[in-house]
């Protein structure tokens, strides 16, 4: 009998536990169904247009601002070389000394001829004056006077010719000292002392290149050129002022300390590359840039006064590869927007179309939601909702990085 009592007690306990379990399930199910899961949480940033200066990166090479190939203007033997190869020279600085002896002799000869012509002028002038006084009294014939006057004119012509010969001889003597036509850095000499040179020879004695300032010639495709023109015409870009500064990046990735300025854009398209050449003038006081060096140029295109920048992690791709983004509408539900992207700027996308000011863009949590789902909105980062064009706020207790 004791065993039956124990068995009955166990059965009673099992029945009671089943009743309690059924009661609990009924309490959770409410009115016959499972409870709705809580709305997923997403971090959003509010779209806020901002003023943005747009630049484009172009590649090219440097070239000298001025180049002078020095050639002799008179022939002779090179007696001295008066410069150090690879040094900076000034305009007018002597470079070579050609043997001046033949040209000094020519100058002396020209001066002597001029002196001879000038010495005979006084006697001829006096004879003409006497004949002119005697001519009215018929003491001399008209022929004698005409011959004397003609001889005077010939003497005056000889004097003028002598003066021109002296000036020519002086110029040629001056040309025996070859001078720098421009200031700049001089290259290696093609002749040595004792070499024979001729006037206007095809081979230059030396080449001088002016490198401060220096030209930077970069190329831009006609596609980019047309895009820029369209943006300026439809008002998406504006040019504030006439100055167009250009930043240069050297081959090692470091920036050139001095900003250049855009001089002009060529009017002819290279048919082999489909591009035009832009010429930039850049200061080069330390000679960092050498002719022929490869550089990258950041050219200012214009100012977008209503630029929309969004974090790159907020943009994804649909199965067709089109860029899309998720936003939260006024009812707190997710909506998908098809975007048109202009370019990447650092870690953000510049959006051409698809978003508007005030849109709440989902930056984090987009992988767990779908269009039409209600969501719980939290600010992206710390504090109030961050503007989409800004950087993510630093975590609490961390100092912002210096720019």
FENQUI-V926918 format. One record per helix or strand. SS is the DSSP state (hx for helix, st for strand). FROM is the first residue (numbers start at 1). LEN is the number of residues. If there is no record, write none. Layout:
BEGIN
{{SS,FROM,LEN} {SS,FROM,LEN}}
END
This chain:
BEGIN
{{hx,2,28} {st,40,7} {st,50,21} {st,76,6} {st,88,2} {st,94,5} {hx,101,35} {hx,142,34} {st,177,3} {st,184,3} {st,196,2} {st,206,16} {hx,222,12} {st,238,1} {st,245,5} {st,255,1} {st,260,6} {st,270,1} {st,275,8} {st,294,18} {hx,312,3} {st,316,2} {st,323,6} {st,333,6} {st,340,6} {st,348,6} {st,360,5} {hx,366,3} {st,374,6} {st,387,1}}
END
